């Protein structure tokens, strides 16, 4: 695994773990940030970051893998004919 891939996945899992902090009582005070309470703001912000990271990881890793796998299956079918 390349260093960049390892770092990308590590950032993804760290940000994903941060979404559980309000459930554990961290950032759970009723301080208001604009129209939103702090816990709701925190969860929405981290979910937005996670969504961006998931889209990046999908396009960077899983989509090329799926295309490669599909091409290999098509090549095997052509060899079998």
N, CA, C and O atoms as CSV, one atom per row, in Angstrom:
chain,resi,resn,atom,element,x,y,z
A,1,UNK,N,N,0.851,-1.172,0.000
A,1,UNK,CA,C,0.000,0.000,0.000
A,1,UNK,C,C,0.898,1.236,0.000
A,1,UNK,O,O,1.872,1.319,0.748
A,2,UNK,N,N,0.553,2.168,-0.837
A,2,UNK,CA,C,1.349,3.384,-0.913
A,2,UNK,C,C,1.097,4.254,0.312
A,2,UNK,O,O,0.062,4.149,0.970
A,3,UNK,N,N,2.064,5.111,0.599
A,3,UNK,CA,C,1.964,5.981,1.767
A,3,UNK,C,C,0.754,6.910,1.661
A,3,UNK,O,O,0.073,7.159,2.656
A,4,UNK,N,N,0.484,7.424,0.451
A,4,UNK,CA,C,-0.655,8.322,0.260
A,4,UNK,C,C,-1.967,7.588,0.512
A,4,UNK,O,O,-2.880,8.145,1.122
A,5,UNK,N,N,-2.071,6.344,0.050
A,5,UNK,CA,C,-3.288,5.560,0.262
A,5,UNK,C,C,-3.494,5.296,1.750
A,5,UNK,O,O,-4.607,5.411,2.265
A,6,UNK,N,N,-2.412,4.941,2.430
A,6,UNK,CA,C,-2.493,4.672,3.865
A,6,UNK,C,C,-2.951,5.920,4.616
A,6,UNK,O,O,-3.801,5.836,5.503
A,7,UNK,N,N,-2.394,7.067,4.265
A,7,UNK,CA,C,-2.768,8.310,4.937
A,7,UNK,C,C,-4.216,8.684,4.652
A,7,UNK,O,O,-4.924,9.140,5.550
A,8,UNK,N,N,-4.664,8.497,3.416
A,8,UNK,CA,C,-6.047,8.816,3.060
A,8,UNK,C,C,-7.018,7.959,3.854
A,8,UNK,O,O,-7.996,8.469,4.400
A,9,UNK,N,N,-6.755,6.670,3.921
A,9,UNK,CA,C,-7.642,5.787,4.674
A,9,UNK,C,C,-7.579,6.074,6.171
A,9,UNK,O,O,-8.594,5.971,6.859
A,10,UNK,N,N,-6.411,6.430,6.682
A,10,UNK,CA,C,-6.289,6.764,8.101
A,10,UNK,C,C,-7.098,8.015,8.428
A,10,UNK,O,O,-7.792,8.049,9.445
A,11,UNK,N,N,-7.021,9.034,7.590
A,11,UNK,CA,C,-7.804,10.257,7.800
A,11,UNK,C,C,-9.290,9.936,7.764
A,11,UNK,O,O,-10.054,10.445,8.584
A,12,UNK,N,N,-9.706,9.097,6.823
A,12,UNK,CA,C,-11.112,8.720,6.720
A,12,UNK,C,C,-11.594,8.068,8.013
A,12,UNK,O,O,-12.639,8.450,8.540
A,13,UNK,N,N,-10.855,7.098,8.531
A,13,UNK,CA,C,-11.306,6.387,9.723
A,13,UNK,C,C,-11.234,7.257,10.975
A,13,UNK,O,O,-12.052,7.099,11.881
A,14,UNK,N,N,-10.278,8.163,11.038
A,14,UNK,CA,C,-10.215,9.083,12.174
A,14,UNK,C,C,-11.416,10.019,12.152
A,14,UNK,O,O,-12.056,10.231,13.182
A,15,UNK,N,N,-11.728,10.583,10.982
A,15,UNK,CA,C,-12.894,11.462,10.884
A,15,UNK,C,C,-14.183,10.699,11.159
A,15,UNK,O,O,-15.107,11.235,11.771
A,16,UNK,N,N,-14.245,9.457,10.711
A,16,UNK,CA,C,-15.429,8.640,10.977
A,16,UNK,C,C,-15.583,8.392,12.474
A,16,UNK,O,O,-16.697,8.436,12.997
A,17,UNK,N,N,-14.489,8.135,13.161
A,17,UNK,CA,C,-14.548,7.911,14.604
A,17,UNK,C,C,-14.983,9.180,15.339
A,17,UNK,O,O,-15.650,9.096,16.370
A,18,UNK,N,N,-14.616,10.344,14.824
A,18,UNK,CA,C,-15.004,11.607,15.464
A,18,UNK,C,C,-16.510,11.830,15.442
A,18,UNK,O,O,-17.031,12.560,16.285
A,19,UNK,N,N,-17.224,11.214,14.492
A,19,UNK,CA,C,-18.675,11.404,14.437
A,19,UNK,C,C,-19.364,10.790,15.649
A,19,UNK,O,O,-20.512,11.133,15.932
A,20,UNK,N,N,-18.702,9.899,16.366
A,20,UNK,CA,C,-19.308,9.272,17.533
A,20,UNK,C,C,-19.076,10.061,18.820
A,20,UNK,O,O,-19.639,9.706,19.855
A,21,UNK,N,N,-18.269,11.115,18.789
A,21,UNK,CA,C,-17.974,11.877,20.002
A,21,UNK,C,C,-19.217,12.457,20.671
A,21,UNK,O,O,-19.313,12.377,21.895
A,22,UNK,N,N,-20.188,13.044,19.937
A,22,UNK,CA,C,-21.384,13.542,20.625
A,22,UNK,C,C,-22.165,12.433,21.334
A,22,UNK,O,O,-22.811,12.692,22.350
A,23,UNK,N,N,-22.117,11.210,20.820
A,23,UNK,CA,C,-22.798,10.102,21.491
A,23,UNK,C,C,-22.114,9.727,22.801
A,23,UNK,O,O,-22.737,9.127,23.677
A,24,UNK,N,N,-20.850,10.072,22.937
A,24,UNK,CA,C,-20.092,9.760,24.144
A,24,UNK,C,C,-20.055,10.928,25.123
A,24,UNK,O,O,-19.375,10.852,26.147
A,25,UNK,N,N,-20.776,12.009,24.823
A,25,UNK,CA,C,-20.846,13.148,25.722
A,25,UNK,C,C,-19.836,14.237,25.427
A,25,UNK,O,O,-19.833,15.266,26.104
A,26,UNK,N,N,-18.979,14.044,24.440
A,26,UNK,CA,C,-18.007,15.062,24.064
A,26,UNK,C,C,-18.699,16.040,23.115
A,26,UNK,O,O,-19.452,15.613,22.241
A,27,UNK,N,N,-18.464,17.302,23.267
A,27,UNK,CA,C,-19.123,18.355,22.480
A,27,UNK,C,C,-20.641,18.260,22.626
A,27,UNK,O,O,-21.376,18.433,21.654
A,28,UNK,N,N,-21.102,17.987,23.833
A,28,UNK,CA,C,-22.525,17.767,24.040
A,28,UNK,C,C,-23.164,18.882,24.864
A,28,UNK,O,O,-24.248,18.686,25.414
A,29,UNK,N,N,-22.526,20.037,24.963
A,29,UNK,CA,C,-23.115,21.140,25.710
A,29,UNK,C,C,-24.085,21.896,24.812
A,29,UNK,O,O,-24.029,21.779,23.587
A,30,UNK,N,N,-24.965,22.664,25.420
A,30,UNK,CA,C,-25.982,23.374,24.652
A,30,UNK,C,C,-25.528,24.765,24.243
A,30,UNK,O,O,-26.299,25.720,24.337
A,31,UNK,N,N,-24.306,24.889,23.796
A,31,UNK,CA,C,-23.802,26.145,23.245
A,31,UNK,C,C,-24.340,26.251,21.828
A,31,UNK,O,O,-24.338,25.274,21.079
A,32,UNK,N,N,-24.798,27.434,21.465
A,32,UNK,CA,C,-25.367,27.615,20.128
A,32,UNK,C,C,-24.335,28.215,19.192
A,32,UNK,O,O,-23.655,29.179,19.542
A,33,UNK,N,N,-24.221,27.646,18.005
A,33,UNK,CA,C,-23.368,28.183,16.947
A,33,UNK,C,C,-24.310,28.569,15.822
A,33,UNK,O,O,-24.742,27.723,15.040
A,34,UNK,N,N,-24.622,29.852,15.749
A,34,UNK,CA,C,-25.612,30.285,14.762
A,34,UNK,C,C,-26.966,29.707,15.141
A,34,UNK,O,O,-27.371,29.791,16.300
A,35,UNK,N,N,-27.665,29.127,14.186
A,35,UNK,CA,C,-28.990,28.575,14.484
A,35,UNK,C,C,-28.947,27.141,15.016
A,35,UNK,O,O,-30.002,26.561,15.275
A,36,UNK,N,N,-27.759,26.552,15.187
A,36,UNK,CA,C,-27.650,25.137,15.553
A,36,UNK,C,C,-26.974,24.963,16.913
A,36,UNK,O,O,-26.050,25.708,17.241
A,37,UNK,N,N,-27.424,23.990,17.707
A,37,UNK,CA,C,-26.684,23.666,18.924
A,37,UNK,C,C,-25.358,22.994,18.567
A,37,UNK,O,O,-25.221,22.412,17.492
A,38,UNK,N,N,-24.399,23.078,19.461
A,38,UNK,CA,C,-23.055,22.559,19.207
A,38,UNK,C,C,-23.044,21.083,18.800
A,38,UNK,O,O,-22.349,20.745,17.842
A,39,UNK,N,N,-23.784,20.172,19.480
A,39,UNK,CA,C,-23.726,18.764,19.056
A,39,UNK,C,C,-24.214,18.557,17.623
A,39,UNK,O,O,-23.611,17.797,16.865
A,40,UNK,N,N,-25.297,19.227,17.252
A,40,UNK,CA,C,-25.821,19.087,15.894
A,40,UNK,C,C,-24.843,19.679,14.877
A,40,UNK,O,O,-24.606,19.083,13.827
A,41,UNK,N,N,-24.284,20.830,15.180
A,41,UNK,CA,C,-23.304,21.445,14.287
A,41,UNK,C,C,-22.105,20.526,14.092
A,41,UNK,O,O,-21.634,20.345,12.969
A,42,UNK,N,N,-21.608,19.945,15.188
A,42,UNK,CA,C,-20.449,19.059,15.126
A,42,UNK,C,C,-20.739,17.845,14.255
A,42,UNK,O,O,-19.933,17.496,13.392
A,43,UNK,N,N,-21.881,17.197,14.471
A,43,UNK,CA,C,-22.228,15.997,13.701
A,43,UNK,C,C,-22.407,16.343,12.223
A,43,UNK,O,O,-21.934,15.605,11.358
A,44,UNK,N,N,-23.078,17.446,11.924
A,44,UNK,CA,C,-23.276,17.830,10.523
A,44,UNK,C,C,-21.952,18.159,9.841
A,44,UNK,O,O,-21.742,17.788,8.686
A,45,UNK,N,N,-21.065,18.845,10.539
A,45,UNK,CA,C,-19.760,19.184,9.969
A,45,UNK,C,C,-18.939,17.929,9.685
A,45,UNK,O,O,-18.383,17.787,8.596
A,46,UNK,N,N,-18.858,17.032,10.641
A,46,UNK,CA,C,-18.079,15.811,10.451
A,46,UNK,C,C,-18.717,14.928,9.384
A,46,UNK,O,O,-17.999,14.298,8.608
A,47,UNK,N,N,-20.045,14.865,9.325
A,47,UNK,CA,C,-20.700,14.083,8.276
A,47,UNK,C,C,-20.427,14.671,6.897
A,47,UNK,O,O,-20.270,13.924,5.931
A,48,UNK,N,N,-20.370,15.982,6.792
A,48,UNK,CA,C,-20.026,16.612,5.522
A,48,UNK,C,C,-18.597,16.246,5.114
A,48,UNK,O,O,-18.340,15.905,3.960
A,49,UNK,N,N,-17.682,16.321,6.062
A,49,UNK,CA,C,-16.293,15.953,5.773
A,49,UNK,C,C,-16.208,14.481,5.388
A,49,UNK,O,O,-15.504,14.134,4.439
A,50,UNK,N,N,-16.915,13.609,6.109
A,50,UNK,CA,C,-16.915,12.184,5.782
A,50,UNK,C,C,-17.475,11.922,4.396
A,50,UNK,O,O,-16.956,11.078,3.666
A,51,UNK,N,N,-18.525,12.633,4.027
A,51,UNK,CA,C,-19.108,12.456,2.698
A,51,UNK,C,C,-18.100,12.816,1.620
A,51,UNK,O,O,-17.965,12.100,0.627
A,52,UNK,N,N,-17.397,13.914,1.809
A,52,UNK,CA,C,-16.379,14.322,0.837
A,52,UNK,C,C,-15.270,13.278,0.757
A,52,UNK,O,O,-14.814,12.939,-0.335
A,53,UNK,N,N,-14.837,12.770,1.897
A,53,UNK,CA,C,-13.773,11.766,1.911
A,53,UNK,C,C,-14.243,10.466,1.262
A,53,UNK,O,O,-13.481,9.839,0.526
A,54,UNK,N,N,-15.484,10.050,1.520
A,54,UNK,CA,C,-16.012,8.817,0.926
A,54,UNK,C,C,-16.076,8.941,-0.587
A,54,UNK,O,O,-15.706,8.004,-1.295
A,55,UNK,N,N,-16.533,10.068,-1.094
A,55,UNK,CA,C,-16.590,10.266,-2.545
A,55,UNK,C,C,-15.185,10.224,-3.126
A,55,UNK,O,O,-14.972,9.630,-4.183
A,56,UNK,N,N,-14.233,10.838,-2.458
A,56,UNK,CA,C,-12.839,10.819,-2.921
A,56,UNK,C,C,-12.284,9.397,-2.930
A,56,UNK,O,O,-11.678,8.972,-3.913
A,57,UNK,N,N,-12.491,8.662,-1.836
A,57,UNK,CA,C,-11.978,7.290,-1.742
A,57,UNK,C,C,-12.627,6.417,-2.806
A,57,UNK,O,O,-11.953,5.588,-3.419
A,58,UNK,N,N,-13.927,6.591,-3.035
A,58,UNK,CA,C,-14.608,5.792,-4.061
A,58,UNK,C,C,-14.003,6.052,-5.437
A,58,UNK,O,O,-13.655,5.115,-6.156
A,59,UNK,N,N,-13.879,7.326,-5.801
A,59,UNK,CA,C,-13.362,7.658,-7.133
A,59,UNK,C,C,-11.890,7.285,-7.282
A,59,UNK,O,O,-11.453,6.917,-8.372
A,60,UNK,N,N,-11.130,7.376,-6.206
A,60,UNK,CA,C,-9.691,7.129,-6.278
A,60,UNK,C,C,-9.349,5.643,-6.247
A,60,UNK,O,O,-8.413,5.217,-6.923
A,61,UNK,N,N,-10.088,4.845,-5.476
A,61,UNK,CA,C,-9.699,3.453,-5.262
A,61,UNK,C,C,-10.700,2.448,-5.819
A,61,UNK,O,O,-10.316,1.558,-6.578
A,62,UNK,N,N,-11.972,2.572,-5.458
A,62,UNK,CA,C,-12.935,1.524,-5.773
A,62,UNK,C,C,-13.406,1.551,-7.219
A,62,UNK,O,O,-13.606,0.494,-7.817
A,63,UNK,N,N,-13.585,2.721,-7.786
A,63,UNK,CA,C,-14.031,2.798,-9.176
A,63,UNK,C,C,-12.991,2.203,-10.130
A,63,UNK,O,O,-13.364,1.391,-10.977
A,64,UNK,N,N,-11.709,2.565,-10.037
A,64,UNK,CA,C,-10.719,1.923,-10.910
A,64,UNK,C,C,-10.635,0.410,-10.681
A,64,UNK,O,O,-10.446,-0.350,-11.630
A,65,UNK,N,N,-10.775,-0.027,-9.432
A,65,UNK,CA,C,-10.750,-1.457,-9.138
A,65,UNK,C,C,-11.920,-2.164,-9.811
A,65,UNK,O,O,-11.744,-3.234,-10.395
A,66,UNK,N,N,-13.116,-1.576,-9.734
A,66,UNK,CA,C,-14.293,-2.179,-10.365
A,66,UNK,C,C,-14.137,-2.220,-11.883
A,66,UNK,O,O,-14.501,-3.212,-12.513
A,67,UNK,N,N,-13.606,-1.165,-12.469
A,67,UNK,CA,C,-13.405,-1.147,-13.919
A,67,UNK,C,C,-12.375,-2.190,-14.342
A,67,UNK,O,O,-12.563,-2.870,-15.351
A,68,UNK,N,N,-11.291,-2.325,-13.580
A,68,UNK,CA,C,-10.279,-3.340,-13.871
A,68,UNK,C,C,-10.857,-4.744,-13.767
A,68,UNK,O,O,-10.590,-5.595,-14.615
A,69,UNK,N,N,-11.648,-4.986,-12.728
A,69,UNK,CA,C,-12.254,-6.301,-12.529
A,69,UNK,C,C,-13.221,-6.616,-13.656
A,69,UNK,O,O,-13.238,-7.737,-14.165
A,70,UNK,N,N,-14.026,-5.640,-14.050
A,70,UNK,CA,C,-14.964,-5.840,-15.148
A,70,UNK,C,C,-14.214,-6.153,-16.442
A,70,UNK,O,O,-14.620,-7.036,-17.197
A,71,UNK,N,N,-13.135,-5.442,-16.696
A,71,UNK,CA,C,-12.350,-5.688,-17.905
A,71,UNK,C,C,-11.733,-7.086,-17.880
A,71,UNK,O,O,-11.699,-7.765,-18.905
A,72,UNK,N,N,-11.249,-7.515,-16.724
A,72,UNK,CA,C,-10.690,-8.865,-16.609
A,72,UNK,C,C,-11.748,-9.926,-16.868
A,72,UNK,O,O,-11.466,-10.929,-17.523
A,73,UNK,N,N,-12.964,-9.721,-16.363
A,73,UNK,CA,C,-14.045,-10.679,-16.608
A,73,UNK,C,C,-14.406,-10.732,-18.084
A,73,UNK,O,O,-14.647,-11.811,-18.626
A,74,UNK,N,N,-14.446,-9.577,-18.739
A,74,UNK,CA,C,-14.749,-9.554,-20.172
A,74,UNK,C,C,-13.647,-10.247,-20.966
A,74,UNK,O,O,-13.929,-10.963,-21.927
A,75,UNK,N,N,-12.400,-10.039,-20.568
A,75,UNK,CA,C,-11.281,-10.703,-21.245
A,75,UNK,C,C,-11.350,-12.216,-21.067
A,75,UNK,O,O,-11.067,-12.961,-22.005
A,76,UNK,N,N,-11.723,-12.680,-19.873
A,76,UNK,CA,C,-11.850,-14.117,-19.632
A,76,UNK,C,C,-12.977,-14.718,-20.458
A,76,UNK,O,O,-12.850,-15.831,-20.969
A,77,UNK,N,N,-14.091,-13.980,-20.594
A,77,UNK,CA,C,-15.207,-14.479,-21.398
A,77,UNK,C,C,-14.805,-14.587,-22.864
A,77,UNK,O,O,-15.194,-15.533,-23.549
A,78,UNK,N,N,-14.026,-13.620,-23.346
A,78,UNK,CA,C,-13.573,-13.666,-24.740
A,78,UNK,C,C,-12.617,-14.832,-24.966
A,78,UNK,O,O,-12.642,-15.456,-26.027
A,79,UNK,N,N,-11.777,-15.132,-23.982
A,79,UNK,CA,C,-10.856,-16.260,-24.104
A,79,UNK,C,C,-11.610,-17.588,-24.089
A,79,UNK,O,O,-11.194,-18.550,-24.735
A,80,UNK,N,N,-12.715,-17.637,-23.355
A,80,UNK,CA,C,-13.495,-18.867,-23.250
A,80,UNK,C,C,-14.277,-19.182,-24.510
A,80,UNK,O,O,-14.653,-20.335,-24.721
A,81,UNK,N,N,-14.527,-18.212,-25.339
A,81,UNK,CA,C,-15.326,-18.431,-26.559
A,81,UNK,C,C,-14.540,-19.044,-27.665
A,81,UNK,O,O,-15.078,-19.284,-28.745
